[in-house]
Amino acid sequence: MFFDVVFVFTITQLAGVLEDDLTWAGFGRTLLILGVLWYAYTGYAWLTNHVPPRRPALKISLFAGMAGFLLTSVAVPTAFTDTRLLFAVGYLVLIIVHLITFSRSDARAVVPRLAPYDLAAALLILAAAFVGAPPPALWLAAALVQAALPYLTPRHSWIRVADTFHVSARHFVERHGLLVIIALGETVIAVGAGIDIHHVTAVTAGAIVMGLALPAAMWWTYFTDTRNADAALTTASPRARTHLAARTYVLPHYVILLGIIATAAGIHAAVPTRTSPPASPPRSRSPAASPCSSPASPAPGWACASAYPWPDQPAPSPCSPPCPSASGPSPVRRSPRPSACSP
């Protein structure tokens, strides 16, 4: 749970980055940063399935991983420019700690088939840190090496030894459910953070109420299926459970979190705050130019997560979320925003 709180700080950072650059280029950068960090987070979710942090040594290892994650999160606003080396070092620490800790678990046979992909991705991001103008291609390659290449080379990746994993259905469902509910808290904070109470109008009040109704509807929709998910994972065979967990809790939840980030950025941009410039016109945020124009941004992820044949549900439907790429790095300047972890 503590690890999840550190990761949600990343969600807060990315929402701020996207709010400061509501363009497809900004969305592309957000997509790439979330892609590499989400894969790392899911790796730790699978790790704690095998090595619950009960012994002091394991707690220290997870703390080291959290430290690496926090370094990358701090570096997120300017990960393509000023703090790219800090991000790369934090990410490398995160990956190394994960592999070392996994090698001490009962699923250690997976490590030789996992390490080449994870280390290659970390080294690609490190290489981008030493390029004068880091090309998005290196970041995109890092994300694809981790998320797509194992499926293209199943004989050499963890896919071949998938039955080595022992997925605890309850742990997986509860862990990701807690992450979603904490991330949704970011959208609630986006509604109330920094509102100029001296200039609240009926329109502003309506926007505040609707901004609260949207994450509430997301919460309602998501947690409708958690019992079915738990039952389906529990009754599946070990190998089928591994594949079902990977298909349900990796890509679909990535799209869900991406939608939550876009929604939080859109809500915070729509509600006037104390820092909102009263006279200067905003940057272009027309439907054609802004990825946050629609309030239903998380819908593709919701559809993906619900598409698999849980009990009492129809057969899966195809879903392929869009994956725009960043058009290029540009420095991002953003004002401090409250964190979803703030008391």
Buried (B, 14 or more C-beta within 10 A) or exposed (E): EEBBBBBBBBBBBBBBBBBBBBBBBBBBBBBBBBBBBBBBBBBBBBBBBBBEBEEEEBEEBBEBBBBBBBBBBBBBBBBBEEBBBBBBBBBBBBBBBBBBBBBBBEBEEBBEBBBBBBBBBBBBBBBBBEEEEBBBEBBBBBBBBBBEBBEEBEEBBBBBBBEBBBBBBEBBBBBBBBBBBBBBBBBBBBBBBBBBEEEBEEEBEEBBEBBBEBBEEBBEBBEEBBEBBBBBBEEBEEEBBBBBBBBBBBBBBBBBBBBBBBBBBBBBBBBBBEEBEEEEEEEEBEEEEBBBBEBEBBBBBBBBBBBBEBEEBEEBEEBEBEEEBBBEBBEBEBEEBBBBBEE
